[in-house]
Amino acid sequence: MNNLSTAIATLSLAIGLSTAAQAEVWKMQTLWPAGSPNQMIVEDFAKRLTIATGGDIEMQLFAVQSVVPFTETLEAVGKGILQAHHSGGVYFAGKDPALALVGELSGAYESPYQMSNWFYYEGGLELAREAYAPFNAYYVGPVFWGMEALPSKEPLRGIADFEGKKIRTTSGVASELMTRLGAAPVTMSGAEIFSALDKGVIDIADWGTLGMNEALGLHSIVKYETYPGFFQLPAADVVVNLDAWNALSDENKAILEMAVRTLNYDMIAQLQLQDAEAVAKAAENGVELIDWSQEERNKFRAIAAEVWQEYGQKNELAGRIYESHMAYLAKLGLL
């Protein structure tokens, strides 16, 4: 090899090492069980993010409970144990009530697009970032999957049917609401739900959409589901360590924000298709789909609205988030 060839080879190696040194490998834990449709959608997001950033950001994904308990991912992100999580504010309502109102307003919105618009066009994103900043975390954006169905061992035809039932649900607004309806809230990860229903630990699972519930195999052990959904429209998210976020170039920050925005709409669209397939197979699976009357929905929503208001009174930021939701719901004609 002549001197010129040697110099070119040395330079190429140096460039390669420099590029590798700049690459960020981020550990990210999700709230989804391994192999679930939702987890696979997030895996696709991670692959596209690596391509879009030219390899600068590589997400190493971990399913729910793989690194830390699902209720501790926010703390793990803040400390740098994880560089990112895909979870939701409802799991951290005990840390700050503002996180509960960012993550879910049970019974308020009628579609994931409405609440997505609150984040992107009505100031919700800025409020969410303010709520997460004290935890050394940057809220990149929301991720929805759709209106949730409630699979149950006994039919739920109205609010009276919650009395005395044990329900897997999230903390915050949903948990308080279930308590007021006479149910006993139980917190557990999605990976535990099938076994809990099968063994009678819970009677109802507030977990996901009709299609998500079928993918988890719940139709094999419970034969009733409320559908179309009305109870929960949770906002999951992508949240990253604030120091890791600040270290990114402006270009990669923009790419990550757009990638999360795309993930949101991918998740909504793909889960809508999955729901349609689950509706078509419900009778074959022996599942009765229960559509609540408008009268029962109104009763449910009235009790939920009391809980929203009370959460809005818990601290100053929660109050501003509550007022922002109320102004937007009024604009939509939903108040």
RODO-2510 file (C-alpha; in nm, 4 decimals, decimal comma):
residues 335
     n   res          X          Y          Z
     1     m     0,0000     0,0000     0,0000
     2     n     0,1482     0,3381    -0,1010
     3     n     0,1566     0,6449     0,1231
     4     l    -0,1595     0,7972    -0,0310
     5     s    -0,3583     0,4761     0,0153
     6     t    -0,2381     0,4470     0,3726
     7     a    -0,3399     0,8057     0,4476
     8     i    -0,6891     0,7511     0,2983
     9     a    -0,7350     0,4304     0,4973
    10     t    -0,6250     0,6034     0,8176
    11     l    -0,8590     0,8963     0,7540
    12     s    -1,1522     0,6636     0,6791
    13     l    -1,0896     0,4744     1,0024
    14     a    -1,0715     0,7990     1,1978
    15     i    -1,4011     0,9197     1,0478
    16     g    -1,5627     0,5866     1,1279
    17     l    -1,4432     0,5981     1,4871
    18     s    -1,5609     0,9560     1,5218
    19     t    -1,9069     0,8659     1,3902
    20     a    -1,9297     0,5674     1,6240
    21     a    -1,8274     0,7814     1,9179
    22     q    -2,1100     1,0233     1,8439
    23     a    -2,3776     0,7508     1,8322
    24     e    -2,6116     0,7476     2,1325
    25     v    -2,7417     0,4107     2,2493
    26     w    -3,0422     0,4800     2,4682
    27     k    -3,2073     0,2213     2,6907
    28     m    -3,5847     0,2628     2,6657
    29     q    -3,8409     0,0622     2,8631
    30     t    -4,1989     0,0492     2,7363
    31     l    -4,5269    -0,0339     2,9074
    32     w    -4,6019    -0,3193     2,6636
    33     p    -4,5474    -0,6942     2,6974
    34     a    -4,2858    -0,8444     2,4658
    35     g    -4,4312    -0,9533     2,1316
    36     s    -4,7508    -0,7478     2,1679
    37     p    -4,8724    -0,5479     1,8645
    38     n    -4,8032    -0,2228     2,0507
    39     q    -4,4464    -0,3247     2,1302
    40     m    -4,3857    -0,4108     1,7651
    41     i    -4,5097    -0,0664     1,6588
    42     v    -4,2608     0,0932     1,9001
    43     e    -3,9850    -0,1316     1,7646
    44     d    -4,0594     0,0005     1,4160
    45     f    -4,0401     0,3580     1,5519
    46     a    -3,6974     0,2828     1,7010
    47     k    -3,5631     0,1434     1,3735
    48     r    -3,6837     0,4448     1,1748
    49     l    -3,5386     0,6847     1,4316
    50     t    -3,1937     0,5287     1,3937
    51     i    -3,2139     0,5617     1,0146
    52     a    -3,3443     0,9205     1,0288
    53     t    -3,0656     1,0335     1,2620
    54     g    -2,7983     0,8607     1,0556
    55     g    -2,7272     0,6267     1,3449
    56     d    -2,6803     0,9066     1,5997
    57     i    -2,9642     0,7718     1,8190
    58     e    -3,0141     0,4013     1,8681
    59     m    -3,2965     0,2903     2,0975
    60     q    -3,2360    -0,0342     2,2846
    61     l    -3,5911    -0,1371     2,3725
    62     f    -3,6998    -0,3297     2,6803
    63     a    -4,0505    -0,4642     2,7398
    64     v    -4,2463    -0,3763     3,0547
    65     q    -4,0790    -0,4749     3,3835
    66     s    -3,7517    -0,5736     3,2090
    67     v    -3,5223    -0,3165     3,3741
    68     v    -3,7279    -0,1558     3,6518
    69     p    -4,0890    -0,1931     3,7736
    70     f    -4,3361    -0,0154     3,5442
    71     t    -4,4163     0,2376     3,8165
    72     e    -4,0487     0,3427     3,8457
    73     t    -3,9489     0,4238     3,4893
    74     l    -3,9841     0,8010     3,5333
    75     e    -3,7398     0,7982     3,8248
    76     a    -3,5068     0,5695     3,6256
    77     v    -3,5128     0,8136     3,3328
    78     g    -3,4351     1,1085     3,5600
    79     k    -3,1364     0,9261     3,7109
    80     g    -3,0063     0,8034     3,3749
    81     i    -3,0656     0,4343     3,4500
    82     l    -3,2876     0,4550     3,1434
    83     q    -3,2370     0,7255     2,8835
    84     a    -3,6016     0,7076     2,7779
    85     h    -3,9326     0,5471     2,8577
    86     h    -4,2557     0,4888     2,6722
    87     s    -4,5071     0,4972     2,9549
    88     g    -4,7703     0,7475     3,0698
    89     g    -4,8453     1,0091     3,3325
    90     v    -5,1239     0,7971     3,4845
    91     y    -4,8601     0,5663     3,6342
    92     f    -4,6946     0,8542     3,8229
    93     a    -4,9971     1,0440     3,9539
    94     g    -4,8728     0,9933     4,3095
    95     k    -4,5604     1,1963     4,2330
    96     d    -4,7541     1,4986     4,1076
    97     p    -5,1288     1,5289     4,0323
    98     a    -5,0372     1,7367     3,7274
    99     l    -4,9000     1,4176     3,5683
   100     a    -5,2404     1,2524     3,6131
   101     l    -5,4171     1,5287     3,4195
   102     v    -5,1546     1,5172     3,1454
   103     g    -5,1970     1,1417     3,1145
   104     e    -5,5727     1,0897     3,1225
   105     l    -5,9056     1,2606     3,1761
   106     s    -6,1402     0,9631     3,2128
   107     g    -6,4597     1,0079     3,0163
   108     a    -6,3685     1,3493     2,8729
   109     y    -6,2656     1,3072     2,5095
   110     e    -6,4314     1,1025     2,2375
   111     s    -6,1344     1,0245     2,0147
   112     p    -5,7532     1,0145     2,0370
   113     y    -5,7344     1,2806     1,7658
   114     q    -5,9161     1,5290     1,9889
   115     m    -5,6697     1,4875     2,2741
   116     s    -5,3720     1,4788     2,0355
   117     n    -5,4880     1,8184     1,9149
   118     w    -5,4967     1,9440     2,2748
   119     f    -5,1277     1,8592     2,3031
   120     y    -5,0147     1,9980     1,9692
   121     y    -5,2455     2,2954     1,9143
   122     e    -5,3944     2,3936     2,2519
   123     g    -5,0875     2,4194     2,4753
   124     g    -5,0910     2,0704     2,6235
   125     l    -4,7389     1,9860     2,5096
   126     e    -4,5879     2,2863     2,6874
   127     l    -4,7810     2,2044     3,0055
   128     a    -4,6652     1,8425     2,9911
   129     r    -4,3019     1,9507     2,9547
   130     e    -4,3392     2,1796     3,2537
   131     a    -4,4830     1,8918     3,4587
   132     y    -4,1992     1,6517     3,3716
   133     a    -3,9072     1,8953     3,4050
   134     p    -3,8752     1,8630     3,7875
   135     f    -3,8003     1,4926     3,7347
   136     n    -3,5047     1,5737     3,5061
   137     a    -3,7146     1,4482     3,2165
   138     y    -3,8182     1,5948     2,8821
   139     y    -4,1650     1,5117     2,7510
   140     v    -4,1124     1,4570     2,3771
   141     g    -4,4740     1,3852     2,2872
   142     p    -4,7925     1,1852     2,3512
   143     v    -4,8732     0,8416     2,2098
   144     f    -5,2358     0,7249     2,1981
   145     w    -5,3887     0,3950     2,0964
   146     g    -5,7616     0,4631     2,1163
   147     m    -6,0718     0,4401     2,3317
   148     e    -6,0433     0,1454     2,5652
   149     a    -6,2895    -0,1404     2,6080
   150     l    -6,3541    -0,3007     2,9471
   151     p    -6,3421    -0,6831     2,9439
   152     s    -6,5263    -0,8298     3,2431
   153     k    -6,6352    -1,1614     3,3861
   154     e    -6,9883    -1,0315     3,4410
   155     p    -7,1698    -0,7863     3,2126
   156     l    -7,1217    -0,4143     3,2763
   157     r    -7,4373    -0,2425     3,1493
   158     g    -7,4242     0,0693     3,3673
   159     i    -7,2438     0,2388     3,6531
   160     a    -7,4230     0,0264     3,9165
   161     d    -7,2499    -0,2864     3,7844
   162     f    -6,9076    -0,1690     3,9084
   163     e    -7,0179    -0,2097     4,2706
   164     g    -6,8038    -0,4635     4,4559
   165     k    -6,5865    -0,5510     4,1536
   166     k    -6,2065    -0,5608     4,1505
   167     i    -6,0692    -0,3721     3,8509
   168     r    -5,7199    -0,3422     3,7149
   169     t    -5,6783     0,0253     3,6393
   170     t    -5,4241     0,3059     3,6548
   171     s    -5,3624     0,5453     3,9409
   172     g    -5,4925     0,9003     3,9462
   173     v    -5,8268     0,9998     3,7972
   174     a    -5,9277     0,6479     3,6864
   175     s    -5,8532     0,4925     4,0246
   176     e    -6,0448     0,7608     4,2144
   177     l    -6,3357     0,7308     3,9725
   178     m    -6,3580     0,3542     4,0187
   179     t    -6,3562     0,3958     4,3960
   180     r    -6,6524     0,6318     4,3718
   181     l    -6,8384     0,3769     4,1606
   182     g    -6,7919     0,1185     4,4342
   183     a    -6,5162    -0,0839     4,2654
   184     a    -6,1792    -0,1788     4,4141
   185     p    -5,8879    -0,0527     4,1977
   186     v    -5,5853    -0,2781     4,1574
   187     t    -5,2594    -0,1641     3,9963
   188     m    -5,0557    -0,4123     3,7914
   189     s    -4,8600    -0,4237     3,4674
   190     g    -5,0165    -0,5369     3,1410
   191     a    -4,8123    -0,8571     3,1513
   192     e    -4,9980    -0,9653     3,4676
   193     i    -5,3554    -0,9067     3,3529
   194     f    -5,4326    -1,2402     3,1857
   195     s    -5,3259    -1,4395     3,4906
   196     a    -5,5061    -1,2022     3,7288
   197     l    -5,8355    -1,2388     3,5411
   198     d    -5,7917    -1,6124     3,5043
   199     k    -5,7283    -1,6613     3,8781
   200     g    -5,9989    -1,4201     3,9940
   201     v    -5,7590    -1,1610     4,1342
   202     i    -5,9553    -0,9049     3,9301
   203     d    -6,3017    -0,9065     3,7711
   204     i    -6,2487    -0,6285     3,5145
   205     a    -5,9434    -0,5150     3,3176
   206     d    -5,8973    -0,1500     3,2275
   207     w    -5,6073    -0,2120     2,9909
   208     g    -5,6579    -0,1404     2,6232
   209     t    -5,8700    -0,1325     2,3125
   210     l    -6,0869    -0,4248     2,2015
   211     g    -5,8127    -0,5449     1,9676
   212     m    -5,5420    -0,5109     2,2322
   213     n    -5,7515    -0,7169     2,4731
   214     e    -5,7993    -0,9883     2,2121
   215     a    -5,4266    -0,9903     2,1333
   216     l    -5,3647    -1,0512     2,5050
   217     g    -5,6000    -1,3497     2,4842
   218     l    -5,8567    -1,2084     2,7264
   219     h    -6,1479    -1,3316     2,5105
   220     s    -6,0637    -1,6858     2,6179
   221     i    -6,1427    -1,6151     2,9847
   222     v    -6,3980    -1,3290     2,9845
   223     k    -6,7046    -1,3063     2,7639
   224     y    -6,8201    -0,9469     2,8074
   225     e    -6,6656    -0,6205     2,6863
   226     t    -6,7936    -0,2645     2,6794
   227     y    -6,7670    -0,1417     2,3202
   228     p    -6,7498     0,1212     2,1719
   229     g    -6,5202     0,2512     2,4438
   230     f    -6,5993     0,5501     2,6640
   231     f    -6,4135     0,4983     2,9911
   232     q    -6,0468     0,5650     2,9207
   233     l    -5,8433     0,7420     2,6537
   234     p    -5,4970     0,7323     2,8134
   235     a    -5,2020     0,9261     2,6800
   236     a    -4,8834     0,7268     2,6784
   237     d    -4,5698     0,9194     2,5913
   238     v    -4,2068     0,9197     2,4980
   239     v    -4,0034     1,0862     2,7729
   240     v    -3,6246     1,1168     2,7745
   241     n    -3,3595     1,2114     3,0280
   242     l    -3,3292     1,5909     3,0231
   243     d    -2,9478     1,5886     3,0125
   244     a    -2,9523     1,3433     2,7213
   245     w    -3,2061     1,5640     2,5434
   246     n    -2,9974     1,8775     2,5927
   247     a    -2,6914     1,6995     2,4525
   248     l    -2,8646     1,6329     2,1194
   249     s    -2,8104     1,8544     1,8183
   250     d    -3,1033     2,0749     1,7163
   251     e    -3,1438     1,8571     1,4076
   252     n    -3,1729     1,5358     1,6094
   253     k    -3,4111     1,6990     1,8562
   254     a    -3,6398     1,7887     1,5661
   255     i    -3,6100     1,4397     1,4182
   256     l    -3,6963     1,2764     1,7513
   257     e    -3,9991     1,5004     1,8007
   258     m    -4,1288     1,4231     1,4514
   259     a    -4,0613     1,0515     1,4991
   260     v    -4,2711     1,0491     1,8183
   261     r    -4,5473     1,2393     1,6424
   262     t    -4,5466     0,9739     1,3695
   263     l    -4,5449     0,6973     1,6316
   264     n    -4,8595     0,8490     1,7829
   265     y    -5,0540     0,8373     1,4575
   266     d    -4,9133     0,4958     1,3626
   267     m    -5,0310     0,3540     1,6938
   268     i    -5,3797     0,5047     1,6581
   269     a    -5,4242     0,3871     1,2981
   270     q    -5,2945     0,0345     1,3448
   271     l    -5,4984    -0,0222     1,6609
   272     q    -5,8132     0,1005     1,4830
   273     l    -5,7596    -0,1682     1,2201
   274     q    -5,7023    -0,4240     1,4941
   275     d    -6,0275    -0,3173     1,6632
   276     a    -6,2237    -0,3688     1,3416
   277     e    -6,0898    -0,7227     1,3155
   278     a    -6,1751    -0,7907     1,6809
   279     v    -6,5337    -0,6680     1,6311
   280     a    -6,5740    -0,9057     1,3376
   281     k    -6,4486    -1,1986     1,5495
   282     a    -6,6347    -1,1161     1,8720
   283     a    -6,9317    -1,3455     1,8084
   284     e    -6,7003    -1,6265     1,6984
   285     n    -6,5071    -1,5824     2,0241
   286     g    -6,8307    -1,5894     2,2233
   287     v    -6,7821    -1,2320     2,3423
   288     e    -7,0832    -1,0045     2,3958
   289     l    -7,0083    -0,6409     2,3070
   290     i    -7,2037    -0,4067     2,5335
   291     d    -7,2766    -0,0550     2,4081
   292     w    -7,3796     0,1654     2,6995
   293     s    -7,6893     0,3805     2,6698
   294     q    -7,6392     0,7551     2,6484
   295     e    -7,8108     0,7905     2,9860
   296     e    -7,5537     0,5666     3,1573
   297     r    -7,2663     0,7375     2,9760
   298     n    -7,3906     1,0744     3,1004
   299     k    -7,4060     0,9478     3,4605
   300     f    -7,0529     0,8144     3,4312
   301     r    -6,9215     1,1376     3,2817
   302     a    -7,0835     1,3526     3,5501
   303     i    -6,9029     1,1613     3,8253
   304     a    -6,5784     1,1710     3,6250
   305     a    -6,6060     1,5498     3,5869
   306     e    -6,6120     1,5864     3,9662
   307     v    -6,2846     1,3935     3,9865
   308     w    -6,1222     1,6071     3,7122
   309     q    -6,2111     1,9208     3,9038
   310     e    -6,0762     1,7890     4,2324
   311     y    -5,7455     1,6935     4,0692
   312     g    -5,7275     2,0419     3,9241
   313     q    -5,7359     2,1829     4,2774
   314     k    -5,4390     1,9788     4,4038
   315     n    -5,1692     2,2265     4,2989
   316     e    -5,1109     2,5305     4,0799
   317     l    -4,9852     2,3442     3,7710
   318     a    -5,2618     2,0861     3,7933
   319     g    -5,5057     2,3774     3,8017
   320     r    -5,3655     2,5268     3,4833
   321     i    -5,3775     2,1893     3,3072
   322     y    -5,7373     2,1369     3,4211
   323     e    -5,8423     2,4826     3,2988
   324     s    -5,6712     2,4210     2,9648
   325     h    -5,8634     2,0964     2,9183
   326     m    -6,1919     2,2620     3,0152
   327     a    -6,1428     2,5481     2,7690
   328     y    -6,0675     2,3038     2,4876
   329     l    -6,3570     2,0693     2,5763
   330     a    -6,5873     2,3711     2,5695
   331     k    -6,4534     2,4662     2,2288
   332     l    -6,5337     2,1121     2,1088
   333     g    -6,8837     2,1292     2,2542
   334     l    -6,8092     1,8479     2,4990
   335     l    -6,8947     2,0352     2,8189
***
